[in-house]
Amino acid sequence: LKVAVEELKDGGVVSFPTETVYGAGANALSEEAAQGIYKAKRRPADNPLIVHVSDMEMLKTVIHPSLVSLLEKYLEGGEGEKGESKGEGELSREEAALLSFKLCQTYWPGPLTILFPRNDNIPFCVTAGLETVAVRMPSHPVARALIRLSGLPLAAPSANISGRPSPTKASHVQSDLDGRIRAIVDGGSCSVGLESTVVSLFSHPPLILRPGGVTLEQLKEQVPTICLFNSSEHKILSETSAPPTPGLKYRHYAPSTPVTLLTFPSSSSNSETERRDVREVIEEEVKKGNKVVIVKTLGTKYHFEEEIAKKVTIHEIKTTTEVAQQIFACLREFDPYYDIIFVESVEEVGVGVAVMNRLKKAASNNILVSST
């Protein structure tokens, strides 16, 4: 890690593994270093970065000074005065801070990012001009060691060209960013495979801004009023404002090859939308001369005529957890060889919420289908 540490101290951008996806990291305290991330990724300037820390002492350096004494008291075992709640679903600033620290204690190190009021030493280019900073403590030992040895909080979005599927292997990073960053630290495949959950307890109501490895069900155990962000209900975005977290404003996760999401309604669904026969949908593409691959997640049985079957590749992933781990790698690895990628939906429960969030963003088409 010595070379990577020196490059970071020199203001460079270095890719490193985390448990979620590979990050493209630079000194979060340096505007010039952070700007290098945007340049390397071709990332829009109004898309904020997540700051990675190695321990709670480093957290103190990136959050607003008014919260530091609360954090110190919390870490000493006293939760302090909780403050007055301003109404159902709303938390006072102090309550929001204390609950945020509790989530840190429960889920860090791990795939949870938390929004805090920022410290002035975090440049506005890191937060896209906002007064909040997104922070997490990764669990991957290489990531933690790199942050600790450099002594720097690292601003680090996913290490891919913006809009592309996130990288879960060092080879994915090399494919996108070779020659655009100083170094790539190879730590093998990422264990979670999806970007972190992002929460804001300082919003009203408390929100999950991006679903990820820590689920809604888990978070509700400690923050009963938390809910998933819904653009029609929660007015935190406008056409001219920066989103408070990555993943809200721009299309993400898409390979060059078109992705079509195959949604199988449950038997109890009352949807009146016309359902197409899934076999007909796929045969139609094969007859156009397209090379077709199906990422099967539901154990669906496909019965094609022999000539059609020869021209369709089926890749099965058996559990939702495995879909989360593998889906970005599948999209990247199938991209050069196929003309269309079909992906079956998963049930939107637990980590399935995060999987479907990514698939809906990656897909250029979503077809409601019935079984073969």
Wavefront OBJ file of the C-alpha trace (Angstrom):
o trace
v 0.000 0.000 0.000
v 3.028 2.290 0.292
v 2.817 3.565 -3.303
v -0.934 4.199 -3.035
v -0.477 6.103 0.253
v 2.217 8.327 -1.253
v 0.038 9.059 -4.293
v -2.848 10.081 -2.028
v -0.607 12.346 0.042
v 0.589 13.893 -3.218
v -2.972 14.805 -4.206
v -3.528 11.928 -6.599
v -6.565 9.742 -7.246
v -6.205 6.076 -6.285
v -8.698 3.231 -6.689
v -9.120 0.856 -3.772
v -11.481 -1.979 -2.826
v -14.318 -1.648 -0.350
v -16.898 -4.242 0.651
v -19.466 -2.488 -1.570
v -17.695 -1.525 -4.827
v -14.263 -0.200 -5.788
v -13.792 3.480 -4.988
v -11.796 6.225 -6.717
v -10.358 8.058 -3.725
v -8.535 11.310 -3.072
v -7.854 13.610 -0.119
v -11.273 14.877 0.996
v -9.673 17.947 2.609
v -8.128 19.167 -0.666
v -10.236 20.884 -3.312
v -7.616 20.228 -5.982
v -7.398 16.509 -5.129
v -11.186 16.110 -5.056
v -11.513 17.886 -8.404
v -9.229 15.189 -9.805
v -11.953 12.616 -9.059
v -14.537 14.541 -11.085
v -12.103 14.865 -13.981
v -11.087 11.191 -13.975
v -14.682 9.931 -13.841
v -16.160 12.642 -16.116
v -18.530 13.193 -13.222
v -21.001 16.118 -13.114
v -19.850 18.745 -10.609
v -23.234 18.779 -8.854
v -23.008 15.101 -7.878
v -21.553 14.979 -4.322
v -18.885 12.559 -3.098
v -18.929 10.214 -0.097
v -16.144 10.734 2.432
v -14.562 7.572 3.886
v -13.045 7.545 7.384
v -11.081 4.900 9.275
v -12.358 5.569 12.803
v -14.564 7.809 14.953
v -11.690 10.215 15.644
v -11.471 10.928 11.919
v -15.256 11.405 11.813
v -14.813 14.336 14.201
v -12.681 16.125 11.600
v -15.347 16.122 8.864
v -18.604 16.850 10.753
v -19.723 20.273 12.010
v -17.862 21.348 15.187
v -21.164 21.743 17.039
v -21.667 17.966 16.801
v -18.207 16.966 18.016
v -18.930 17.464 21.728
v -22.135 15.442 21.324
v -20.160 12.665 19.650
v -17.530 12.684 22.403
v -20.210 12.476 25.084
v -21.910 9.657 23.184
v -18.665 7.704 22.849
v -18.026 8.106 26.567
v -21.294 6.308 27.227
v -23.611 9.234 27.906
v -26.146 10.003 25.215
v -26.761 13.560 26.467
v -30.031 15.372 26.287
v -32.053 14.062 23.382
v -33.772 17.380 22.650
v -37.386 17.900 21.770
v -38.987 16.214 18.791
v -40.707 18.760 16.569
v -43.507 16.482 15.470
v -44.318 13.032 14.213
v -41.581 11.800 11.913
v -39.328 14.767 12.709
v -36.223 14.867 14.882
v -34.518 17.813 16.526
v -30.945 18.469 15.390
v -29.611 16.887 18.591
v -31.851 13.836 18.298
v -30.802 13.424 14.669
v -27.127 13.617 15.641
v -27.443 11.125 18.496
v -29.403 8.639 16.392
v -26.846 9.042 13.598
v -24.057 8.193 16.050
v -26.049 5.170 17.185
v -26.286 3.982 13.578
v -22.522 4.471 13.269
v -22.021 2.315 16.341
v -24.334 -0.393 14.974
v -23.371 -0.545 11.292
v -19.818 0.821 11.064
v -17.578 -0.374 9.698
v -19.973 -1.400 6.953
v -22.138 -0.406 3.971
v -23.971 2.560 5.539
v -23.394 6.218 4.601
v -24.777 8.935 6.872
v -25.306 12.610 6.047
v -24.024 15.101 8.632
v -23.718 18.902 8.693
v -20.246 19.516 7.220
v -17.089 20.854 8.773
v -15.697 23.933 6.994
v -12.521 22.002 6.155
v -14.503 19.870 3.687
v -14.401 21.764 0.352
v -17.716 22.543 -1.295
v -16.665 20.599 -4.399
v -16.865 17.438 -2.251
v -20.427 18.249 -1.132
v -21.520 19.801 -4.464
v -22.072 23.101 -2.668
v -24.277 21.632 0.051
v -23.915 22.127 3.807
v -24.079 18.366 4.426
v -21.349 15.795 3.969
v -21.936 12.077 3.334
v -19.663 9.889 5.484
v -19.047 6.188 5.928
v -16.500 3.829 7.457
v -15.782 0.906 5.112
v -15.239 -2.574 6.523
v -12.786 -3.786 3.870
v -9.385 -4.162 5.588
v -7.489 -2.712 2.612
v -9.687 0.400 2.523
v -9.358 0.932 6.265
v -5.586 0.461 6.144
v -5.207 2.878 3.238
v -7.175 5.596 5.031
v -5.336 5.021 8.298
v -1.854 4.976 6.763
v -2.501 8.108 4.697
v -4.014 9.886 7.707
v -6.597 11.388 5.340
v -10.355 11.115 5.030
v -10.880 9.971 1.442
v -13.589 11.276 -0.856
v -14.384 8.239 -2.982
v -17.248 7.570 -5.397
v -17.323 4.348 -7.398
v -14.263 3.925 -9.630
v -15.971 3.942 -13.009
v -16.753 6.402 -15.779
v -19.929 8.160 -14.618
v -23.092 6.365 -15.690
v -21.391 2.989 -16.190
v -21.977 -0.069 -13.962
v -20.057 0.180 -10.716
v -16.808 -1.844 -10.532
v -16.643 -4.859 -8.248
v -13.232 -6.089 -9.480
v -9.940 -4.306 -10.111
v -10.179 -5.295 -13.794
v -13.407 -3.278 -14.069
v -11.575 -0.196 -12.777
v -8.724 -0.743 -15.203
v -11.212 -1.004 -18.073
v -12.728 2.407 -17.253
v -10.003 4.466 -15.590
v -6.634 3.103 -16.748
v -4.419 6.132 -17.438
v -6.893 8.496 -15.742
v -5.870 7.787 -12.120
v -2.535 7.250 -10.366
v -2.922 3.678 -9.054
v -5.300 0.730 -8.584
v -5.093 -1.412 -5.448
v -6.357 -4.938 -6.238
v -8.249 -6.451 -3.304
v -10.235 -9.109 -5.165
v -13.998 -9.118 -5.685
v -16.268 -6.973 -3.499
v -18.384 -8.955 -1.041
v -21.553 -6.794 -1.054
v -21.509 -5.723 -4.697
v -23.866 -2.730 -4.388
v -23.075 0.781 -3.200
v -23.813 1.677 0.416
v -27.177 2.624 1.853
v -27.350 6.421 2.302
v -29.461 7.945 5.091
v -30.228 11.427 6.362
v -31.706 11.755 9.835
v -31.445 15.555 9.633
v -34.182 15.638 6.975
v -37.864 15.721 7.866
v -38.858 12.921 7.885
v -35.658 10.837 8.237
v -34.919 9.346 4.820
v -33.131 6.494 3.108
v -31.854 8.436 0.106
v -30.284 5.408 -1.565
v -31.060 1.782 -0.625
v -28.128 -0.575 -0.190
v -26.719 -3.370 1.948
v -28.265 -2.066 5.180
v -32.006 -2.504 4.665
v -35.091 -0.465 5.513
v -36.210 -3.199 7.894
v -32.911 -3.028 9.801
v -32.910 0.763 10.028
v -36.502 0.910 11.264
v -35.431 -1.010 14.358
v -33.534 2.074 15.535
v -35.292 4.844 13.575
v -38.980 3.832 13.382
v -39.965 6.933 11.367
v -37.387 6.457 8.620
v -38.749 5.870 5.110
v -37.493 5.405 1.568
v -37.042 8.588 -0.452
v -39.846 9.134 -2.958
v -39.410 12.029 -5.387
v -43.156 12.703 -5.538
v -43.502 12.880 -1.743
v -40.189 14.331 -0.543
v -39.312 17.632 -2.187
v -35.549 17.731 -1.690
v -34.613 17.975 -5.374
v -35.089 20.654 -7.994
v -33.801 20.972 -11.552
v -31.176 23.495 -10.450
v -30.109 22.068 -7.071
v -27.470 19.457 -6.351
v -28.787 16.143 -4.974
v -27.801 15.499 -1.341
v -26.288 12.145 -2.271
v -25.092 10.224 -5.355
v -27.642 8.158 -7.238
v -30.597 10.567 -7.124
v -30.216 12.844 -10.128
v -28.363 11.063 -12.916
v -28.786 7.799 -14.766
v -26.410 5.233 -13.322
v -25.253 1.656 -13.672
v -25.949 1.275 -17.405
v -23.728 -0.714 -19.795
v -23.560 0.255 -23.480
v -25.763 -2.710 -24.381
v -29.472 -2.011 -23.730
v -30.844 -3.648 -20.585
v -34.482 -4.765 -20.448
v -35.987 -5.528 -17.054
v -38.484 -8.400 -17.072
v -41.022 -7.796 -14.306
v -43.205 -10.732 -13.285
v -46.193 -9.428 -11.260
v -47.165 -11.509 -8.256
v -50.286 -13.618 -8.512
v -52.026 -11.172 -6.164
v -51.175 -8.162 -8.359
v -54.184 -6.187 -9.538
v -52.256 -4.391 -12.281
v -54.384 -3.823 -15.393
v -51.295 -3.175 -17.516
v -51.090 -5.616 -20.412
v -48.665 -8.447 -19.742
v -46.607 -9.823 -22.614
v -45.596 -13.451 -22.880
v -41.942 -13.516 -21.864
v -41.061 -16.140 -24.468
v -42.500 -13.980 -27.257
v -40.530 -10.934 -26.037
v -37.243 -12.823 -26.241
v -37.999 -14.670 -29.488
v -38.818 -11.332 -31.119
v -35.283 -10.065 -30.379
v -33.638 -13.293 -31.605
v -35.562 -13.119 -34.897
v -34.195 -9.593 -35.397
v -30.729 -11.143 -35.382
v -29.804 -9.855 -31.920
v -27.494 -11.768 -29.599
v -29.506 -12.275 -26.406
v -28.591 -13.111 -22.813
v -31.049 -13.612 -19.956
v -29.976 -13.077 -16.350
v -32.367 -15.441 -14.578
v -33.121 -14.680 -10.912
v -36.496 -16.328 -10.344
v -35.933 -19.897 -11.511
v -38.148 -19.252 -14.535
v -38.429 -22.137 -16.994
v -37.885 -21.022 -20.585
v -39.227 -23.309 -23.319
v -37.889 -22.161 -26.670
v -37.973 -23.884 -30.012
v -34.642 -25.563 -30.700
v -33.397 -22.970 -33.228
v -34.226 -20.113 -30.826
v -32.718 -21.911 -27.819
v -29.360 -22.193 -29.638
v -29.189 -18.401 -29.888
v -30.118 -17.510 -26.292
v -27.651 -17.562 -23.408
v -29.120 -18.053 -19.927
v -27.133 -17.034 -16.844
v -28.771 -18.020 -13.562
v -28.243 -16.336 -10.185
v -30.150 -18.147 -7.460
v -30.521 -15.751 -4.492
v -31.146 -12.034 -4.119
v -27.907 -11.687 -2.117
v -25.994 -13.268 -5.004
v -27.768 -10.961 -7.469
v -26.560 -7.983 -5.405
v -23.003 -9.350 -5.418
v -22.899 -10.226 -9.114
v -25.221 -7.964 -11.097
v -22.732 -5.183 -11.897
v -20.105 -7.741 -12.928
v -22.682 -9.471 -15.163
v -23.668 -6.231 -16.892
v -20.017 -5.354 -17.530
v -18.949 -8.800 -18.685
v -21.924 -9.345 -21.011
v -21.697 -5.831 -22.481
v -19.210 -6.507 -25.326
v -20.777 -9.771 -26.484
v -24.553 -9.230 -26.628
v -27.004 -6.881 -28.321
v -29.579 -6.973 -25.545
v -29.439 -8.044 -21.882
v -32.652 -9.257 -20.258
v -32.684 -9.265 -16.446
v -35.461 -10.760 -14.360
v -36.733 -8.655 -11.475
v -36.374 -9.671 -7.820
v -38.790 -9.242 -4.941
v -38.474 -5.760 -3.409
v -37.862 -6.919 0.141
v -34.660 -6.502 2.165
v -31.627 -6.073 -0.108
v -33.992 -6.681 -3.055
v -35.056 -3.021 -2.719
v -31.476 -1.954 -3.471
v -31.109 -4.468 -6.317
v -34.277 -3.208 -8.018
v -33.254 0.418 -7.464
v -30.082 -0.252 -9.487
v -31.789 -2.377 -12.141
v -34.470 0.240 -12.792
v -31.748 2.843 -13.314
v -29.704 0.557 -15.564
v -32.649 -0.549 -17.701
v -33.724 1.351 -20.790
v -36.906 -0.723 -20.927
v -39.144 -2.393 -18.327
v -41.612 -4.972 -19.618
v -44.413 -6.495 -17.561
v -44.455 -10.165 -18.534
v -46.246 -13.392 -17.778
v -44.537 -16.748 -17.343
v -43.767 -18.998 -20.279
l 1 2 3 4 5 6 7 8 9 10 11 12 13 14 15 16 17 18 19 20 21 22 23 24 25 26 27 28 29 30 31 32 33 34 35 36 37 38 39 40 41 42 43 44 45 46 47 48 49 50 51 52 53 54 55 56 57 58 59 60 61 62 63 64 65 66 67 68 69 70 71 72 73 74 75 76 77 78 79 80 81 82 83 84 85 86 87 88 89 90 91 92 93 94 95 96 97 98 99 100 101 102 103 104 105 106 107 108 109 110 111 112 113 114 115 116 117 118 119 120 121 122 123 124 125 126 127 128 129 130 131 132 133 134 135 136 137 138 139 140 141 142 143 144 145 146 147 148 149 150 151 152 153 154 155 156 157 158 159 160 161 162 163 164 165 166 167 168 169 170 171 172 173 174 175 176 177 178 179 180 181 182 183 184 185 186 187 188 189 190 191 192 193 194 195 196 197 198 199 200 201 202 203 204 205 206 207 208 209 210 211 212 213 214 215 216 217 218 219 220 221 222 223 224 225 226 227 228 229 230 231 232 233 234 235 236 237 238 239 240 241 242 243 244 245 246 247 248 249 250 251 252 253 254 255 256 257 258 259 260 261 262 263 264 265 266 267 268 269 270 271 272 273 274 275 276 277 278 279 280 281 282 283 284 285 286 287 288 289 290 291 292 293 294 295 296 297 298 299 300 301 302 303 304 305 306 307 308 309 310 311 312 313 314 315 316 317 318 319 320 321 322 323 324 325 326 327 328 329 330 331 332 333 334 335 336 337 338 339 340 341 342 343 344 345 346 347 348 349 350 351 352 353 354 355 356 357 358 359 360 361 362 363 364 365 366 367 368 369 370 371 372
